[in-house]
Amino acid sequence: MRSVRALFVVLAVQVALGVLLITLVATDNLPFTGGSGAAGASEPVPRAKVNRFDGAAAYRGVRRQVALGPRPAGSEASRALARRIRRTLPGGRFQAVPGGLRNVIGRVPGRDPGRVVVVGAHYDTKDLPGFVGANDGASGTAILMRLARTLRPRRLRSTIVFIAFDGEESPAGTPDDQFEQRGLRGSKLAAPGYADARAMILLDFVGERGLRIPREATSDRRLWSALRSAARRAGVGPVFPDEEQGGLLDDHIPFIREGVPSIDLIDFDFPCFHRRCDDLSRISPRSLDAVGETMLELLPRL
C-alpha cells in the first residue's frame, strides 16, 4: 500500500511540474532560455494591455514556415511560401526580381491613397544546410502577414503597402564583404518604386524570447521615437529600450538611399544568427504579439 501511495505522490509531482513548465513557456518566463543574452532571460516580454493582434496566430505562421524546411531564395520551398503569402496579402501580387526571384506585394488602402507607408520583411532563409530561420525570416514574415489581415482601412490615413522581400540573403558561398553587392536583391528592386513613401518599417529579428530591440543606428530617429511611443501606449515599452545598436545592412537601406525615413526592427543580439539553433524553440508568441500590437498602434498615426 505504501508503494502505491508513493507512486501516486510521484505522479502528482510530475503532473504539477509539467503544468508549471507549460505555464512558463506560454508566458515567456522560462529561465535561461532568453534569445538575447542575460537581459532577455531575466526580463520577460510584458503582456500587452491591448488585444487587437493575434500573437498565437502569428506563432502558427512561423511554425508553418519552419515546417517547409530551409527556404533559400529560388528554392521550391521558398516559391511555395511566396504563393501562400500572395494568397494572404490583400491584393497580393508577385514582383519579378532578377535571378528568378519574386517579391510579394499587397496593400491595405487608407483614406489618402497618395500617402503610402511600406511595411517589409524578407521571407527567404540563408542558404545553409538545415537552417530554417524561425527568427531570421519567418518571424517578420508572420507578423507582416497577420498585420495585413488585421488592419482595417477605415482606421488608416495612409495606404499600407506590404512587401515580402525575396533574396535578402546573399547566394550560398558569397563572402561577407560582398553581401551589400549581392544581397538585398528584392528590396533593391522595390525601393525605387516607393521613393515618395512617407515611411518604411522593416520587420526582421522580431520573434525571439526575451525580445529587446534597441534603435538600429541608421534608423530614422523621429520614426523610431513614434514607434517607442506606440509601444508604451500598447503596454510593451520595455521591448524597445532607449538604447542604440550598430548600423546594419538590411532591407531598409535601399529605402533610406531613396530618401524614405526608415527603421529596422531587429534584435541583432541573437545567439543563433545563421545557426541551426534558429528554430521554433527560440520563438515566443508573447514577443510576436508585442511587436504586432505596437505596429497596430503606430500605423494608423502615420
Sequence and secondary structure as in RCSB ss.txt:
>XXXX:A:sequence
MRSVRALFVVLAVQVALGVLLITLVATDNLPFTGGSGAAGASEPVPRAKVNRFDGAAAYRGVRRQVALGPRPAGS
EASRALARRIRRTLPGGRFQAVPGGLRNVIGRVPGRDPGRVVVVGAHYDTKDLPGFVGANDGASGTAILMRLART
LRPRRLRSTIVFIAFDGEESPAGTPDDQFEQRGLRGSKLAAPGYADARAMILLDFVGERGLRIPREATSDRRLWS
ALRSAARRAGVGPVFPDEEQGGLLDDHIPFIREGVPSIDLIDFDFPCFHRRCDDLSRISPRSLDAVGETMLELLP
RL
>XXXX:A:secstr
 HHHHHHHHHHHHHHHHHHHHHHHHHTT  TT  TTHHHHHHS     S   S HHHHHHHHHHHHHT    TTS
HHHHHHHHHHHHHSTT EEEEETTTEEEEEEEE  SEEEEEEEEEEE    S TT   IIIIIIHHHHHHHHHHH
  GGG SEEEEEEEES  S  TT  GGGHHHHS HHHHHHGGGGTT SEEEEE S  BTT    EETTS HHHHH
HHHHHHHHHT GGGS S EE    STTHHHHHTT  EEEE     TTTTSTT SGGGB HHHHHHHHHHHHHHGG
G 
